[in-house]
Amino acid sequence: MAKPKNPYPSVRFRLDGFIQMEAEGVTLHEREQKFHDWYMQHREKREAATLAKGMITAILNGEMGQQFVQAVEKGDTEEAVDALQDLLSVYAQ
């Protein structure tokens, strides 16, 4: 007997974009280098999309934590990146 059709099928999401490169493994925009390195590290294990979805969901639900929120309010990009690195280490486990 065939499996019954799911009345609420999953929704596929895609985030298509480009990172401009200056050289092999070097981004044109220094700010994007950390993202490039993170993406390259996680794409081989096919986990980049799952991790990115988790981080975007946390951002949209206000679950980033006080460290990130305070860094953004102060405009401290370096501190915000450090807070996101901490969050990434939680989602990467």
C-alpha positions as CSV (number, residue, x, y, z in Angstrom):
1,M,0.0,0.0,0.0
2,A,1.3,3.4,-0.9
3,K,2.2,5.9,1.8
4,P,-0.5,8.5,2.2
5,K,0.3,12.0,0.8
6,N,1.3,14.5,3.4
7,P,-1.3,17.3,3.4
8,Y,1.3,19.7,4.7
9,P,4.4,19.1,2.6
10,S,7.8,20.6,3.5
11,V,8.8,23.9,2.0
12,R,12.2,24.0,0.3
13,F,14.1,27.2,0.9
14,R,17.1,28.5,-1.0
15,L,19.3,31.4,-0.4
16,D,21.2,32.1,-3.7
17,G,23.9,34.6,-3.8
18,F,27.5,35.2,-4.8
19,I,30.6,36.1,-3.0
20,Q,33.0,38.2,-5.1
21,M,36.5,36.8,-5.0
22,E,39.8,38.6,-5.3
23,A,42.0,35.4,-5.4
24,E,41.6,31.7,-4.7
25,G,39.9,31.6,-1.2
26,V,40.2,35.4,-0.7
27,T,37.0,37.5,-0.9
28,L,36.9,40.9,-2.6
29,H,35.2,42.3,0.5
30,E,37.1,41.6,3.7
31,R,33.9,41.7,5.7
32,E,32.6,38.6,3.9
33,Q,35.8,36.5,4.5
34,K,34.5,35.0,7.7
35,F,31.3,33.9,6.0
36,H,33.2,32.4,3.1
37,D,35.5,30.5,5.4
38,W,32.6,29.2,7.5
39,Y,30.6,28.2,4.4
40,M,33.6,26.4,2.9
41,Q,34.1,24.5,6.1
42,H,30.5,23.3,6.4
43,R,29.5,22.8,2.8
44,E,31.5,19.6,2.4
45,K,29.5,17.9,5.2
46,R,26.3,19.3,3.7
47,E,25.4,21.1,6.9
48,A,25.8,24.8,5.9
49,A,22.1,25.2,5.0
50,T,20.9,23.5,8.2
51,L,23.2,25.7,10.3
52,A,22.2,28.9,8.4
53,K,18.5,28.1,8.8
54,G,19.1,27.6,12.6
55,M,20.9,30.9,12.9
56,I,18.4,32.9,10.8
57,T,15.6,31.4,12.8
58,A,17.3,32.4,16.1
59,I,17.8,35.9,14.8
60,L,14.2,36.3,13.8
61,N,12.9,34.9,17.1
62,G,15.2,37.1,19.2
63,E,17.2,34.2,20.5
64,M,20.6,35.6,19.9
65,G,21.3,36.4,23.5
66,Q,22.2,39.6,25.3
67,Q,25.8,39.7,24.1
68,F,24.7,40.0,20.5
69,V,21.9,42.4,21.1
70,Q,24.1,44.7,23.2
71,A,26.9,44.6,20.5
72,V,24.5,45.5,17.8
73,E,23.0,48.4,19.8
74,K,26.5,49.7,20.5
75,G,27.4,49.3,16.8
76,D,30.4,47.1,17.8
77,T,30.8,44.8,14.8
78,E,33.7,42.9,16.2
79,E,31.8,42.0,19.4
80,A,28.7,41.1,17.4
81,V,30.8,38.7,15.2
82,D,32.3,37.2,18.4
83,A,28.8,36.7,19.7
84,L,27.7,35.0,16.5
85,Q,30.8,32.8,16.6
86,D,29.7,31.7,20.1
87,L,26.2,31.0,18.7
88,L,27.7,29.1,15.7
89,S,29.6,26.9,18.1
90,V,26.3,25.9,19.7
91,Y,24.6,25.1,16.4
92,A,27.6,23.3,15.0
93,Q,27.6,20.6,17.6
